[in-house]
């Protein structure tokens, strides 16, 4: 948490984030992920690795994310995709793949059953895959 | 693909999306008010169901005493569907028009232990009303006139001794103007002799979730299983758990009985269905409940005509 505050302190200014909560969450999340990658370099963590596995299936096989530039390009495509989703679907996607929430926790948050949540996530991922394919990323 | 970069890509999404998802989406699905309302409705529904069963029981029993011919099976099938509707198991709009498409008589048969858990399939008729042509598969072609088009289809197993429905598959045609919940495509192989050559998309296929056309929208797993138990004369039910060893294609975690029945949709990731033991049924032989979305229609499957476990 102190790292998060320090990250914010060091970046504001020149950054003027709005909404602030989103900016703070991103710093916290990225610090946690960096530490996760550093500590678990040789092991697979069931929870977060499963999240990445799911997301990786939605990326067309011909689309490689091997460089920072390609990662940035994918971010842009995901941002555009998120705009096409309903608020409920967007919530599920961001909570699952940004916040790495477990499916059962998402079910508790939304009042849906875990099965209904996993079905919805599956459909959202398939929609992402088709959207990326339509935009010219080879399937 | 470098997983670190994939993680970075999702981590760098626009902050407005991150902020929007910071608080849970308000949902009335699990609110205390809805739970109390559902419990009140359940008490009233059970009371009404009990009254209706008493009123119908004597007359129904006399009529259903013997189902000795295909014609009797067809008549009894329609009568039992009316019972299901009056009990609240089905939407009052469910109806099967015209004469049955096909009636098949099946003799008593013992199911295998490994596949059917030893269930004894008693002498029954399968009475079918076909849904008819589904437009998405016919495309620009006109189906032959002899294929009757219906809003509802079914396959009902009618026990010849009790006259009860022991298994049911009920289809409801979807409204093509409704918002689809899912889209896939009809594909044709490039080379039928060589599957590895791939396939081309012929046209899109749209899936819908109009299960409220089959059963009430507020139907829960508990209410559905309780009503089925009452219909079959069983004293109760138990949802299968992992310890039963019947979780082959079931949920990965125990199902909350107050969950909406419409949420028990077949998960695309696994062939999901509810496995249910009814108290008073053949020992150790469960039944199942499954929902499916198909292009242009949805299906409810109940009973024993499927491998359970």
Interface residues (C-beta under 8 A of the other chain):
Chain A: X17 X19 X21 X22 X23 X25 X26 X29 X30 X33 X37 X49 X52 X55 X56 X59 X64 X65 X66 X67 X68 X70 X71 X72 X74 X75 X78 X79 X82 X87 X88 X90 X91 X94 X95 X97 X98 X99 X104 X108 X109 X110 X111 X112 X113 X114 X115 X116 X118 X119 X122 X123 X130
Chain B: X1 X2 X3 X4 X5 X6 X7 X8 X9 X10 X11 X12 X13 X14 X15 X16 X17 X18 X19 X20 X21 X22 X24 X25 X27 X28 X29 X30 X31 X181 X182 X183 X251 X252 X253 X255 X256 X259 X260 X263 X264 X265 X267 X268 X269 X272
